[in-house]
């Protein structure tokens, strides 16, 4: 068995788009699962203000409620959780034995913090690179080249 086979899947990811290639066999282009979220800008999320609250001192003053976290980061985490759930479903079905991850650097770091051990054990390669916009017919060749040079 070579590194390129149907049980080696690849995740290609940026902050709003994921492509999961089902196998990297050399003789055929793999089917893909694509996942998207609408890319938001912080100003769009923050324009819907969280509101105001009354002061606890009893003076009747009101003050703005602050956001408890970074809304864009939370949106990215939710997106990653959906991707992880998809991968876990396929892993439990016995379709994935190994996983190669190609993600923009920030998303790769975030993915590392959220990836469960069951999937983490499958990772044979990871690279901080954004390949999401590579044409579908070229992507398998590009991924194979990255994998072969890392052996």
MDTraj code that builds the backbone (N, CA, C; nanometers):
import mdtraj as md
import numpy as np

residues = "UNK UNK UNK UNK UNK UNK UNK UNK UNK UNK UNK UNK UNK UNK UNK UNK UNK UNK UNK UNK UNK UNK UNK UNK UNK UNK UNK UNK UNK UNK UNK UNK UNK UNK UNK UNK UNK UNK UNK UNK UNK UNK UNK UNK UNK UNK UNK UNK UNK UNK UNK UNK UNK UNK UNK UNK UNK UNK UNK UNK UNK UNK UNK UNK UNK UNK UNK UNK UNK UNK UNK UNK UNK UNK UNK UNK UNK UNK UNK UNK UNK UNK UNK UNK UNK UNK UNK UNK UNK UNK UNK UNK UNK UNK UNK UNK UNK UNK UNK UNK UNK UNK UNK UNK UNK UNK UNK UNK UNK UNK UNK UNK UNK UNK UNK UNK UNK UNK UNK UNK UNK UNK UNK UNK UNK UNK UNK UNK UNK UNK UNK UNK UNK UNK UNK UNK UNK UNK UNK UNK UNK UNK UNK UNK UNK UNK UNK UNK UNK UNK UNK".split()
xyz = np.array([
    [0.0849, -0.1186, 0.0000],
    [0.0000, 0.0000, 0.0000],
    [0.0891, 0.1244, 0.0000],
    [0.0666, 0.2119, -0.0925],
    [0.1412, 0.3370, -0.0984],
    [0.0714, 0.4406, -0.0108],
    [0.1358, 0.5550, 0.0011],
    [0.0737, 0.6626, 0.0799],
    [-0.0545, 0.7119, 0.0131],
    [-0.0668, 0.6915, -0.1177],
    [-0.1854, 0.7371, -0.1901],
    [-0.2849, 0.6223, -0.2025],
    [-0.3936, 0.6284, -0.1294],
    [-0.4957, 0.5262, -0.1423],
    [-0.6308, 0.5803, -0.0988],
    [-0.7313, 0.4958, -0.1056],
    [-0.8680, 0.5405, -0.0777],
    [-0.8940, 0.5655, 0.0699],
    [-0.8084, 0.5157, 0.1586],
    [-0.8290, 0.5357, 0.3027],
    [-0.7538, 0.6582, 0.3552],
    [-0.6756, 0.7224, 0.2685],
    [-0.6089, 0.8483, 0.3036],
    [-0.6959, 0.9616, 0.2520],
    [-0.7529, 1.0356, 0.3437],
    [-0.8365, 1.1493, 0.3079],
    [-0.7587, 1.2768, 0.3336],
    [-0.8003, 1.3847, 0.2679],
    [-0.7342, 1.5136, 0.2856],
    [-0.8377, 1.6202, 0.3204],
    [-0.8040, 1.7020, 0.4176],
    [-0.8851, 1.8173, 0.4552],
    [-0.8096, 1.9418, 0.4114],
    [-0.8741, 2.0234, 0.3293],
    [-0.8173, 2.1493, 0.2813],
    [-0.9098, 2.2577, 0.3343],
    [-0.8534, 2.3578, 0.4037],
    [-0.9372, 2.4439, 0.4849],
    [-0.8867, 2.5873, 0.4926],
    [-0.9815, 2.6813, 0.4880],
    [-0.9542, 2.8182, 0.5302],
    [-1.0656, 2.8581, 0.6263],
    [-1.0806, 2.9843, 0.6568],
    [-1.1743, 3.0257, 0.7611],
    [-1.3219, 3.0142, 0.7231],
    [-1.3522, 2.9979, 0.5949],
    [-1.4929, 2.9907, 0.5568],
    [-1.5251, 2.8800, 0.4568],
    [-1.4261, 2.8009, 0.4190],
    [-1.4450, 2.7004, 0.3149],
    [-1.3604, 2.5779, 0.3477],
    [-1.4214, 2.4614, 0.3377],
    [-1.3481, 2.3364, 0.3586],
    [-1.3771, 2.2418, 0.2439],
    [-1.2742, 2.1703, 0.2051],
    [-1.2878, 2.0655, 0.1031],
    [-1.2284, 1.9385, 0.1625],
    [-1.3076, 1.8343, 0.1646],
    [-1.2619, 1.7053, 0.2144],
    [-1.2541, 1.6118, 0.0942],
    [-1.1339, 1.5670, 0.0634],
    [-1.1143, 1.4759, -0.0492],
    [-1.1183, 1.3334, 0.0041],
    [-1.2087, 1.2554, -0.0506],
    [-1.2297, 1.1176, -0.0065],
    [-1.1329, 1.0247, -0.0775],
    [-1.0137, 1.0160, -0.0256],
    [-0.9140, 0.9288, -0.0847],
    [-0.8234, 1.0043, -0.1795],
    [-0.7008, 0.9566, -0.1889],
    [-0.6045, 1.0183, -0.2805],
    [-0.5403, 0.9127, -0.3693],
    [-0.6221, 0.8260, -0.4238],
    [-0.5714, 0.7267, -0.5177],
    [-0.5195, 0.7991, -0.6413],
    [-0.4139, 0.7444, -0.6981],
    [-0.3513, 0.8121, -0.8114],
    [-0.4234, 0.7911, -0.9433],
    [-0.5079, 0.6923, -0.9528],
    [-0.5676, 0.6606, -1.0819],
    [-0.7021, 0.7276, -1.1073],
    [-0.7545, 0.7999, -1.0094],
    [-0.8845, 0.8651, -1.0317],
    [-0.8967, 0.9882, -0.9422],
    [-0.9708, 1.0885, -0.9876],
    [-0.9934, 1.2049, -0.9006],
    [-1.0901, 1.1659, -0.7888],
    [-1.0606, 1.2058, -0.6663],
    [-1.1462, 1.1663, -0.5546],
    [-1.2734, 1.2501, -0.5463],
    [-1.3802, 1.1895, -0.4948],
    [-1.4991, 1.2713, -0.4668],
    [-1.4666, 1.3690, -0.3538],
    [-1.5383, 1.4794, -0.3526],
    [-1.5145, 1.5829, -0.2509],
    [-1.6411, 1.6125, -0.1736],
    [-1.6219, 1.6488, -0.0490],
    [-1.7283, 1.7067, 0.0323],
    [-1.6877, 1.8517, 0.0514],
    [-1.7761, 1.9428, 0.0161],
    [-1.7462, 2.0852, 0.0360],
    [-1.8352, 2.1402, 0.1452],
    [-1.7771, 2.2227, 0.2295],
    [-1.8510, 2.2881, 0.3370],
    [-1.8146, 2.4362, 0.3352],
    [-1.9155, 2.5192, 0.3582],
    [-1.8950, 2.6644, 0.3548],
    [-1.9674, 2.7285, 0.4736],
    [-1.9166, 2.8414, 0.5123],
    [-1.9942, 2.9325, 0.5964],
    [-1.9854, 3.0681, 0.5287],
    [-2.0841, 3.1490, 0.5531],
    [-2.0803, 3.2842, 0.4981],
    [-1.9735, 3.3617, 0.5724],
    [-1.8810, 3.4178, 0.4990],
    [-1.7739, 3.4951, 0.5608],
    [-1.8305, 3.6271, 0.6116],
    [-1.8145, 3.6504, 0.7389],
    [-1.8617, 3.7748, 0.7998],
    [-1.7430, 3.8625, 0.8351],
    [-1.7690, 3.9886, 0.8402],
    [-1.6710, 4.0842, 0.8890],
    [-1.7127, 4.1197, 1.0317],
    [-1.6136, 4.1512, 1.1124],
    [-1.6409, 4.1831, 1.2515],
    [-1.7400, 4.2979, 1.2639],
    [-1.7294, 4.3963, 1.1771],
    [-1.8210, 4.5108, 1.1870],
    [-1.9655, 4.4676, 1.1620],
    [-1.9862, 4.3647, 1.0767],
    [-2.1219, 4.3162, 1.0529],
    [-2.1778, 4.2488, 1.1771],
    [-2.0955, 4.1697, 1.2433],
    [-2.1398, 4.1006, 1.3644],
    [-2.1601, 4.2006, 1.4773],
    [-2.0673, 4.2935, 1.4914],
    [-2.0725, 4.3892, 1.6022],
    [-2.1784, 4.4969, 1.5802],
    [-2.2293, 4.5131, 1.4578],
    [-2.3292, 4.6166, 1.4332],
    [-2.4604, 4.5863, 1.5043],
    [-2.4836, 4.4598, 1.5339],
    [-2.5997, 4.4208, 1.6116],
    [-2.5549, 4.4208, 1.7572],
    [-2.5673, 4.5356, 1.8216],
    [-2.5121, 4.5551, 1.9545],
    [-2.5756, 4.4608, 2.0560],
    [-2.4973, 4.4161, 2.1537],
    [-2.5491, 4.3212, 2.2501],
    [-2.6508, 4.3788, 2.3481],
    [-2.6608, 4.5089, 2.3577],
    [-2.7630, 4.5668, 2.4438],
    [-2.7054, 4.6445, 2.5595],
    [-2.7930, 4.6747, 2.6533],
    [-2.7545, 4.7537, 2.7696],
    [-2.8104, 4.6870, 2.8931],
    [-2.7495, 4.7145, 3.0053],
    [-2.8007, 4.6594, 3.1308],
    [-2.8024, 4.7699, 3.2355],
    [-2.8798, 4.7488, 3.3396],
    [-2.8856, 4.8454, 3.4482],
    [-2.7702, 4.8226, 3.5445],
    [-2.7232, 4.9284, 3.6017],
    [-2.6138, 4.9217, 3.6968],
    [-2.6586, 4.8488, 3.8225],
    [-2.5679, 4.7751, 3.8829],
    [-2.6017, 4.7010, 4.0044],
    [-2.5978, 4.7902, 4.1281],
    [-2.5572, 4.9154, 4.1131],
    [-2.5484, 5.0038, 4.2293],
    [-2.6832, 5.0633, 4.2669],
    [-2.7826, 5.0413, 4.1863],
    [-2.9153, 5.0921, 4.2172],
    [-2.9372, 5.2368, 4.1807],
    [-2.8450, 5.2983, 4.1104],
    [-2.8570, 5.4383, 4.0738],
    [-2.9365, 5.4578, 3.9459],
    [-2.9823, 5.3517, 3.8863],
    [-3.0614, 5.3636, 3.7649],
    [-2.9807, 5.3879, 3.6395],
    [-2.8501, 5.3780, 3.6494],
    [-2.7665, 5.3973, 3.5316],
    [-2.7665, 5.2712, 3.4461],
    [-2.7473, 5.2951, 3.3174],
    [-2.7373, 5.1826, 3.2250],
    [-2.6003, 5.1868, 3.1591],
    [-2.5469, 5.0701, 3.1314],
    [-2.4184, 5.0643, 3.0632],
    [-2.4235, 4.9557, 2.9565],
    [-2.3356, 4.9697, 2.8595],
    [-2.3327, 4.8741, 2.7484],
    [-2.2825, 4.7393, 2.7964],
    [-2.3390, 4.6344, 2.7410],
    [-2.2919, 4.4985, 2.7671],
    [-2.1786, 4.4701, 2.6696],
    [-2.0703, 4.4191, 2.7208],
    [-1.9553, 4.3854, 2.6369],
    [-1.9713, 4.2433, 2.5828],
    [-1.9146, 4.2190, 2.4652],
    [-1.9103, 4.0832, 2.4118],
    [-1.8188, 3.9996, 2.4997],
    [-1.8590, 3.8767, 2.5271],
    [-1.7808, 3.7886, 2.6127],
    [-1.6663, 3.7195, 2.5409],
    [-1.6658, 3.7199, 2.4096],
    [-1.5593, 3.6549, 2.3342],
    [-1.5497, 3.7183, 2.1957],
    [-1.4559, 3.6705, 2.1202],
    [-1.4363, 3.7184, 1.9837],
    [-1.5396, 3.6501, 1.8935],
    [-1.6368, 3.7229, 1.8421],
    [-1.7431, 3.6607, 1.7625],
    [-1.6943, 3.5901, 1.6363],
    [-1.5933, 3.6447, 1.5696],
    [-1.5411, 3.5792, 1.4494],
    [-1.4732, 3.4473, 1.4844],
    [-1.3988, 3.4465, 1.5915],
    [-1.3313, 3.3240, 1.6359],
    [-1.4339, 3.2175, 1.6748],
    [-1.5406, 3.2584, 1.7407],
    [-1.6461, 3.1632, 1.7781],
    [-1.7135, 3.1061, 1.6529],
    [-1.7320, 3.1887, 1.5520],
    [-1.7902, 3.1420, 1.4264],
    [-1.6983, 3.0402, 1.3593],
    [-1.5680, 3.0656, 1.3623],
    [-1.4719, 2.9717, 1.3048],
    [-1.4694, 2.8408, 1.3827],
    [-1.4781, 2.8496, 1.5155],
    [-1.4822, 2.7279, 1.5967],
    [-1.6062, 2.6447, 1.5649],
    [-1.7205, 2.7100, 1.5485],
    [-1.8427, 2.6383, 1.5122],
    [-1.8262, 2.5686, 1.3775],
    [-1.7638, 2.6375, 1.2820],
    [-1.7384, 2.5796, 1.1507],
    [-1.6480, 2.4567, 1.1637],
    [-1.5425, 2.4680, 1.2429],
    [-1.4519, 2.3551, 1.2626],
    [-1.5221, 2.2378, 1.3304],
    [-1.6101, 2.2665, 1.4235],
    [-1.6853, 2.1590, 1.4905],
    [-1.7714, 2.0816, 1.3900],
    [-1.8290, 2.1516, 1.2935],
    [-1.9090, 2.0847, 1.1897],
    [-1.8199, 1.9967, 1.1017],
    [-1.7027, 2.0461, 1.0681],
    [-1.6080, 1.9689, 0.9874],
    [-1.5636, 1.8452, 1.0645],
    [-1.5310, 1.8627, 1.1910],
    [-1.4883, 1.7509, 1.2749],
    [-1.5990, 1.6460, 1.2851],
    [-1.7219, 1.6908, 1.3024],
    [-1.8344, 1.5966, 1.3100],
    [-1.8464, 1.5160, 1.1805],
    [-1.8292, 1.5816, 1.0684],
    [-1.8343, 1.5130, 0.9383],
    [-1.7235, 1.4080, 0.9284],
    [-1.6024, 1.4453, 0.9666],
    [-1.4902, 1.3516, 0.9622],
    [-1.5116, 1.2349, 1.0580],
    [-1.5627, 1.2637, 1.1769],
    [-1.5886, 1.1565, 1.2738],
    [-1.6912, 1.0566, 1.2205],
    [-1.7952, 1.1061, 1.1551],
    [-1.8963, 1.0163, 1.0976],
    [-1.8320, 0.9204, 0.9971],
    [-1.7469, 0.9715, 0.9122],
    [-1.6818, 0.8880, 0.8113],
    [-1.5786, 0.7942, 0.8744],
    [-1.5128, 0.8408, 0.9795],
    [-1.4163, 0.7550, 1.0493],
    [-1.4890, 0.6381, 1.1167],
    [-1.6004, 0.6679, 1.1822],
    [-1.6785, 0.5628, 1.2483],
    [-1.7338, 0.4625, 1.1474],
    [-1.7570, 0.5071, 1.0239],
    [-1.8050, 0.4178, 0.9182],
    [-1.6899, 0.3372, 0.8564],
    [-1.5668, 0.3592, 0.9025],
    [-1.4520, 0.2841, 0.8530],
    [-1.3975, 0.3336, 0.7203],
    [-1.4325, 0.4531, 0.6815],
    [-1.3890, 0.5039, 0.5518],
    [-1.2537, 0.5745, 0.5563],
    [-1.2135, 0.6233, 0.6728],
    [-1.0881, 0.6983, 0.6856],
    [-0.9938, 0.6213, 0.7770],
    [-0.8721, 0.5974, 0.7276],
    [-0.7683, 0.5384, 0.8121],
    [-0.6582, 0.6396, 0.8411],
    [-0.6372, 0.7313, 0.7451],
    [-0.5338, 0.8331, 0.7609],
    [-0.5882, 0.9657, 0.7095],
    [-0.5360, 1.0750, 0.7658],
    [-0.5844, 1.2076, 0.7309],
    [-0.4668, 1.3022, 0.7107],
    [-0.4708, 1.3751, 0.6008],
    [-0.3728, 1.4806, 0.5741],
    [-0.4475, 1.6138, 0.5823],
    [-0.3895, 1.7102, 0.6510],
    [-0.4550, 1.8391, 0.6719],
    [-0.3704, 1.9497, 0.6107],
    [-0.4365, 2.0305, 0.5286],
    [-0.3748, 2.1477, 0.4659],
    [-0.4658, 2.2652, 0.4989],
    [-0.4206, 2.3547, 0.5868],
    [-0.5075, 2.4633, 0.6317],
    [-0.4282, 2.5918, 0.6468],
    [-0.5003, 2.7041, 0.6307],
    [-0.4330, 2.8308, 0.6549],
    [-0.3816, 2.8290, 0.7992],
    [-0.2696, 2.8947, 0.8271],
    [-0.2036, 2.8811, 0.9572],
    [-0.2937, 2.9036, 1.0791],
    [-0.3724, 3.0085, 1.0787],
    [-0.4576, 3.0378, 1.1945],
    [-0.5607, 2.9273, 1.2171],
    [-0.6211, 2.8785, 1.1086],
    [-0.7205, 2.7725, 1.1204],
    [-0.6566, 2.6398, 1.1597],
    [-0.5350, 2.6148, 1.1150],
    [-0.4651, 2.4930, 1.1550],
    [-0.4420, 2.4927, 1.3060],
    [-0.4002, 2.6061, 1.3595],
    [-0.3806, 2.6164, 1.5038],
    [-0.5095, 2.5947, 1.5809],
    [-0.6165, 2.6541, 1.5338],
    [-0.7465, 2.6382, 1.5991],
    [-0.7961, 2.4940, 1.5879],
    [-0.7753, 2.4337, 1.4717],
    [-0.8161, 2.2945, 1.4517],
    [-0.7427, 2.2022, 1.5480],
    [-0.6158, 2.2267, 1.5693],
    [-0.5372, 2.1434, 1.6628],
    [-0.5979, 2.1445, 1.8026],
    [-0.6520, 2.2580, 1.8444],
    [-0.7102, 2.2660, 1.9786],
    [-0.8445, 2.1945, 1.9885],
    [-0.9137, 2.1783, 1.8769],
    [-1.0477, 2.1192, 1.8787],
    [-1.0516, 1.9733, 1.8336],
    [-0.9487, 1.9267, 1.7638],
    [-0.9490, 1.7926, 1.7065],
    [-0.9460, 1.6869, 1.8169],
    [-1.0447, 1.5984, 1.8196],
    [-1.0448, 1.4937, 1.9229],
    [-0.9326, 1.3928, 1.8982],
    [-0.8926, 1.3233, 2.0024],
    [-0.7834, 1.2271, 1.9921],
    [-0.8117, 1.1189, 1.8889],
    [-0.9376, 1.0796, 1.8749],
    [-0.9730, 0.9749, 1.7786],
    [-0.9360, 1.0149, 1.6361],
    [-0.9514, 1.1415, 1.6028],
    [-0.9106, 1.1896, 1.4698],
    [-0.7636, 1.2287, 1.4680],
    [-0.7146, 1.2803, 1.5779],
    [-0.5743, 1.3210, 1.5862],
    [-0.4796, 1.2063, 1.5575],
    [-0.5187, 1.0848, 1.5987],
    [-0.4350, 0.9672, 1.5728],
    [-0.4268, 0.9334, 1.4243],
    [-0.5223, 0.9819, 1.3455],
    [-0.5249, 0.9519, 1.2019],
    [-0.4360, 1.0455, 1.1207],
    [-0.3982, 1.1583, 1.1780],
    [-0.3248, 1.2609, 1.1039],
    [-0.1828, 1.2124, 1.0733],
    [-0.1540, 1.2014, 0.9442],
    [-0.0213, 1.1588, 0.8989],
    [0.0587, 1.2751, 0.8413],
    [-0.0103, 1.3848, 0.8148],
    [0.0571, 1.5005, 0.7567],
    [-0.0275, 1.6245, 0.7838],
    [0.0377, 1.7316, 0.8173],
    [-0.0323, 1.8603, 0.8236],
    [0.0615, 1.9691, 0.7756],
    [0.0020, 2.0640, 0.7081],
    [0.0817, 2.1743, 0.6532],
    [0.0007, 2.3027, 0.6606],
    [0.0663, 2.4085, 0.7059],
    [0.0029, 2.5399, 0.7159],
    [0.0110, 2.6080, 0.5797],
    [-0.0887, 2.5821, 0.4969],
    [-0.0940, 2.6385, 0.3628],
    [-0.2398, 2.6447, 0.3191],
    [-0.2768, 2.7494, 0.2491],
    [-0.4147, 2.7642, 0.2032],
    [-0.4241, 2.7195, 0.0574],
    [-0.4849, 2.6035, 0.0371],
    [-0.5016, 2.5485, -0.0976],
    [-0.6483, 2.5395, -0.1384],
    [-0.7352, 2.6053, -0.0650],
    [-0.8794, 2.5945, -0.0888],
    [-0.9178, 2.6351, -0.2308],
    [-0.8505, 2.7321, -0.2858],
    [-0.8912, 2.7850, -0.4159],
    [-0.8211, 2.7197, -0.5353],
    [-0.7482, 2.6124, -0.5092],
    [-0.6882, 2.5374, -0.6197],
    [-0.8013, 2.4685, -0.6966],
    [-0.7942, 2.4701, -0.8272],
    [-0.8985, 2.4104, -0.9115],
    [-0.9195, 2.2630, -0.8764],
    [-1.0443, 2.2162, -0.8782],
    [-1.0747, 2.0775, -0.8411],
    [-0.9924, 1.9733, -0.9172],
    [-0.9685, 1.9932, -1.0452],
    [-0.8924, 1.8939, -1.1217],
    [-0.7428, 1.8975, -1.0893],
    [-0.6943, 2.0081, -1.0316],
    [-0.5529, 2.0197, -0.9963],
    [-0.5234, 1.9837, -0.8505],
    [-0.6232, 1.9959, -0.7642],
    [-0.5994, 1.9793, -0.6207],
    [-0.5401, 1.8434, -0.5838],
    [-0.5921, 1.7313, -0.6332],
    [-0.5308, 1.6034, -0.5946],
    [-0.3818, 1.5952, -0.6296],
    [-0.3440, 1.6462, -0.7465],
    [-0.2022, 1.6447, -0.7867],
    [-0.1183, 1.7308, -0.6930],
    [-0.1711, 1.8472, -0.6562],
    [-0.0988, 1.9378, -0.5661],
    [-0.0811, 1.8719, -0.4293],
    [-0.1859, 1.8077, -0.3792],
    [-0.1778, 1.7418, -0.2483],
    [-0.0801, 1.6250, -0.2525],
    [-0.0858, 1.5459, -0.3571],
    [0.0070, 1.4327, -0.3702],
    [0.1517, 1.4810, -0.3708],
    [0.1753, 1.5908, -0.4416],
    [0.3115, 1.6464, -0.4475],
    [0.3590, 1.6875, -0.3072],
    [0.2718, 1.7521, -0.2293],
    [0.3082, 1.7905, -0.0919],
    [0.3344, 1.6673, -0.0069],
    [0.2528, 1.5657, -0.0220],
    [0.2693, 1.4438, 0.0570],
    [0.3964, 1.3679, 0.0189],
    [0.4246, 1.3607, -0.1085],
    [0.5441, 1.2868, -0.1540],
    [0.6721, 1.3569, -0.1113],
    [0.6727, 1.4886, -0.1086],
    [0.7946, 1.5600, -0.0686],
    [0.8160, 1.5554, 0.0823],
    [0.7118, 1.5186, 0.1582],
    [0.7273, 1.5118, 0.3028],
    [0.7700, 1.3741, 0.3514],
    [0.7737, 1.2734, 0.2624],
    [0.8102, 1.1369, 0.3028],
    [0.9568, 1.1268, 0.3365],
])
top = md.Topology()
chain = top.add_chain()
for i, resn in enumerate(residues, 1):
    res = top.add_residue(resn, chain, resSeq=i)
    for name in ("N", "CA", "C"):
        top.add_atom(name, md.element.get_by_symbol(name[0]), res)
traj = md.Trajectory(xyz[None], top)
